[in-house]
Amino acid sequence: MEKSVWQLPFAVVSAYLKLQRSQYYPADKLKKMQLDLLQKLLSHAYRHTKYYRVLLDEIGLTHPEKIDWSDWSGIPLLEKDTLRKRQDDFLADNASRYGVTKDSTSGSTGSPLHFVLSDAAQAHKIASLLRSFRAAGYRVHAPTLNVQSYYYNDVNFKYSRLYNSLRFDSNRLHRESCLKLALYLQKFKPQIIIGFPFDILTIGKFIREAGFELPRPKSVITYGETLSEMRRALIAEYFEAPVFDFYSLHEGCALISQCEKGNLHIAEDFAYVEVLDSAGNSSVNEGNLVGTSFYNYSMPFIRYRIRDTVILDDRPCACGRQHRVVKQILGKQSDYIQTPDGRLLGAVMSHAIDQADGVLFSQCVQELLDLITINLVVDDHYNSESERKLEAGLRKRLGNEMRLRFNVVSQLEKTASGKTPFIISRLGNTYL
């Protein structure tokens, strides 16, 4: 039976109303809700997925509907490489009952992963996003400037009357497009600006340097890459507005957003998020994120190692939510690419390699203005067709003037601090 186009909007509204209530649950009620959801998810995964049926039998957890917290910590962590190699084993045999939407992500080191999401997982993610944006002052149909990849062929931006949204294509980010945008913004006057920190910062910089007046929105909402204190301060200065940061994953296993009081919170009612040290033990102050989506019954991800690092703050927040406070997110920190035609491309480039079969990790190193070396760590599935798909994805953003050199390596380049960024610039276009 074909699903109605109205089913997802209704599901989003239902999820939103539920999340509006649960965000203020007291700690004990919140913990009980989490355990109930995890018991149901794990029981479903045991009955309907090959991977978890074998895994839970191996560790003797044959009654997952009765787990407690000590049982939960004994479940092995799920690595991205395992998920990549054994995708079919994670797909529920009754996934069609819950909805199957294909998605992919590149991760912070250009490591492509394909998976499916259930309708409920999508609805709760959209609802959580709307809840988070509401804390930043966003309201449905408020005039909004959205900056992301739209792949426009002939224009830099378009207006959507349905959403009252001006949509700027971040793949066309250069000085001239920003100055054209500045003229339009004088009439449009967005209340909210949403996009990657690098893109928003660059738009503000170009417009300000040209002497145009910048819009003064209620707030700027950033996502998709690490928001450094310098970027936050510059964006706030350029647009004379508070900056609200937002962190989420395509996989739906974690969400962190900034509340009305200015603190970052882990959304404890959206997914079960653990902060673990390098040995896999619970960490009090700082560690890697490990997440479990409560709602993706089509392809359950249980104790999924995300690898982004957070620093926690044990002080309570005046907003009243019993959700852990995050002092800092240490995720994507990359340089940016400058194209021969003057465009500037930051973390948005990482999505260009999503369709590359056999690529475990990738990295773009800009050697010259017209030359990029793509370092690749690959497995046996990598072949000439993989390279063709990879180049096609990169060309969508870079165009045809840039020379691309593919280089299969055993490991990617690291910075002096030991980080492995997706983009390294030899031209001095460094991360701020």
Secondary structure, 3 states (H helix, E strand, C coil): CCCCCCHHHHHHHHHHHHHHHHCCCCHHHHHHHHHHHHHHHHHHHHHHCHHHHHHHHHCCCCCHHHCCHHHHCCCCCECHHHHHHCHHHHCCCCHHHCCCEEEEECCCCCCCEEEEECHHHHHHHHHHHHHHHHHCCCCCCCCEEEEECCCCCCCCEEEECCCCEEEEEHHHCCHHHHHHHHHHHHHHCCCEEEECHHHHHHHHHHHHHCCCCCCCCCEEEECCCCCCHHHHHHHHHHHCCCEEEEEECCCCCCEEEECCCCCEEECCCCEEEEEECCCCCECCCEEEEEEEECCCCCCCCCCEEEEEEEEEECCCCCCCCCCCEEEEEECCCCCCEECCCCCEECHHHHHHHCCCCCEEEEEEEEEECCEEEEEEEECCCCCHHHHHHHHHHHHHHHCCCCEEEEEECCCCCCCCCCCCCCEEECCCCCCC
